[in-house]
Amino acid sequence: MNNFDIISNYLSLLSIKGISHKTVVNLVRNLNTLGNIFRVESKFLKEAGLTDPQIDFIKSNKIDYKFVEQELELIKKYKINIITFEDENYPNLLKSIDDPPAILYTYGNIEALKQPSIAIVGSREASIPGCRFAKQLASDLAEIGFNIVSGFATGIDIHAHLGAMEKGLTTAIFGSGLLYVYPASNKKYLKKLYENGCIVSEQPLKEEPNAHNFPRRNRIISGLSLGVVVVEAHVKSGSLITARLAVEYGRDIFAVPIFPDHQNTGTNKLIKEGAKLIENYMDIVSEY
């Protein structure tokens, strides 16, 4: 069975009602491959942790064939690179988290995913000094070989990507499908990003940037990274969700302090809770 057939099996399973990325990952961990998943006996599916309804859906081929066919056509048309959970290119750090994606859609220079990664995240409504700091930090870390991971949002995220592209590699994790660039204002940076890194998503290619996708996007940012740097963040922001997930995954948390009267004091909260205060890239390098 070739790789495209295995990708088809992943997509087929994920198109079935009640089958999640976590379900698919558990199947791979138990069976080693999805290459012959639709010929596996029900008892082995049961041993792999599937419920009776899930097994019934698989055995009765409740596959959304239209979705699978369209997705495979788009993958070919746009030359999307697919990394499945059983692929040797699947990042080991991400594989180790509790709920890794079963499949990663990628485009660009995927060599970035083989480098040690540091995430730099923060507020969309960041200050000019905050954006400047994120850009310089990313540039310095990228220059010495770190892949800079972020969420391609406005504010801190995009400045981290831009800084990394000056001296090295970066990876942008989308909360939408790769064919739906969000925010549209950042589309102008993609050509350079493809040359200096890659974009990644677990979502189907035409998936819109729905709100519930972003917390799941954040777990990929944390999961890929040795540590997470929060530059500026509101106390109830997605960046703090990313930091919380990083703690759960045993990753290092770094935070940049800010004046107490600033709107983005979430970093101060992180420092009080044990995050490592940083002032420059050497504060991170010294940890590794």
Secondary structure, 3 states (H helix, E strand, C coil): CCHHHHHHHHHHHHCCCCCCHHHHHHHHHHHCCCCCHHHCCHHHHHHCCCCHHHHHHHHCCCCCHHHHHHHHHHHHHCCCEEEECCCCCCCHHHHCCCCCCCEEEEEECHHHHHCCEEEEECCCCCCHHHHHHHHHHHHHHHHCCCEEEECCCCCHHHHHHHHHHHHCCEEEECCCCCCCCCCHHHHHHHHHHHHCEEEEECCCCCCCCCCCHHHHHHHHHHHHCCEEEECCECCCCHHHHHHHHHHHCCCEEEECCCCCCCCCEHHHHHHHCCCEECCCCHHHHCCC
